[in-house]
Amino acid sequence: MEHVEELKWHRFPTKDEDRKRKWASLVAKGRCEFVPTDNSRICSNHFSDGKPTNKNPNPILYLTLDDYRHPKKLNLRESPSKKRKVSSCSPQPSCSTIDEQEECSENPIPAIDNVNIAIAMQFAQITRESDVRFFTGFESTKSFQEIFNFLVPRARLMKYWEGVKRSSGVEREEPNQQRIDTIILSNVYAEGSVLPINKPGPQRKTTLEQEFLLTVMRLRLGLLIKDLAFRFQISTTRVSQIWITWVKLLSKELRHLIIWPSK
């Protein structure tokens, strides 16, 4: 359910602590225990004017499931004050003083915060508990974070899958399923060259939390590699590396959570 033509992401206020706390408390209505970080952003669909303005500075729309069931009616007519600002500014190429420029601007947040740029997906952008369940399969933000925190010590040590090696620089080595299955990530050890221990992997452009999110989203939703590459702003090759590496980690570290029925 959207009321804006183009979705944009807006940073949490960094200089106005009162407004930052206000935004956080509003988001917490739909996502308990939410704590904003420096990377936290809110999409324009949650603002009455499609962005923070002097008149409507806070995100108040579609924050809870009830908001979707009973959406608020929006007054989309242009306000007289906005019309006056446009008419007073249009005859001049630019505002001549700082005071006039501030009067002409209806958005107190620096323009750079609202530039429509591609932003890599992060867990902090999933602001409702229902969305946490939909995108990740976890029951809550807390359960997602607890499992992630459990995996972090191992994830920091793992080496990323680099694909099938070439033999003598010419022939491609055939995959060996047995070698792949002998990877023991919990001991930071691998047989063969599937996960090379002595060779560092590619420079990380994603955080461990983003990689975990990418993995569980694919497990939950069956998203394609190209789709995930677009969402997380990385290459398809990098998505494959993350996916294979993390699936191996999860299969080893979380296998005790799978209870097989007795025969």
Stockholm file with secondary structure:
# STOCKHOLM 1.0

chainA/1-263         MEHVEELKWHRFPTKDEDRKRKWASLVAKGRCEFVPTDNSRICSNHFSDGKPTNKNPNPILYLTLDDYRHPKKLNLRESPSKKRKVSSCSPQPSCSTIDEQEECSENPIPAIDNVNIAIAMQFAQITRESDVRFFTGFESTKSFQEIFNFLVPRARLMKYWEGVKRSSGVEREEPNQQRIDTIILSNVYAEGSVLPINKPGPQRKTTLEQEFLLTVMRLRLGLLIKDLAFRFQISTTRVSQIWITWVKLLSKELRHLIIWPSK
#=GR chainA/1-263 SS CCCSSSCCEEECCSSCHHHHHHHHHHHTTTSTTCCCCTTCEEEGGGSTTSSCCSSSCSCCSSCSHHHHHSCCCCCCSCCHHHHHHHHHHTTSSSCSSHHHHHHHCSCCSCGGGGCCCCCCCCGGGCCSHHHHHHHHCCSSHHHHHHHHHHHHHHHTTCCCCCCCCEETTTEECCCCHHHHHTCBGGGTBCSSSSSCSSSCCCCCCSCHHHHHHHHHHHHHHCCCHHHHHHHHTSCHHHHHHHHHHHHHHHHHHSGGGCCCCCC
#=GC SS_cons         CCCSSSCCEEECCSSCHHHHHHHHHHHTTTSTTCCCCTTCEEEGGGSTTSSCCSSSCSCCSSCSHHHHHSCCCCCCSCCHHHHHHHHHHTTSSSCSSHHHHHHHCSCCSCGGGGCCCCCCCCGGGCCSHHHHHHHHCCSSHHHHHHHHHHHHHHHTTCCCCCCCCEETTTEECCCCHHHHHTCBGGGTBCSSSSSCSSSCCCCCCSCHHHHHHHHHHHHHHCCCHHHHHHHHTSCHHHHHHHHHHHHHHHHHHSGGGCCCCCC
//
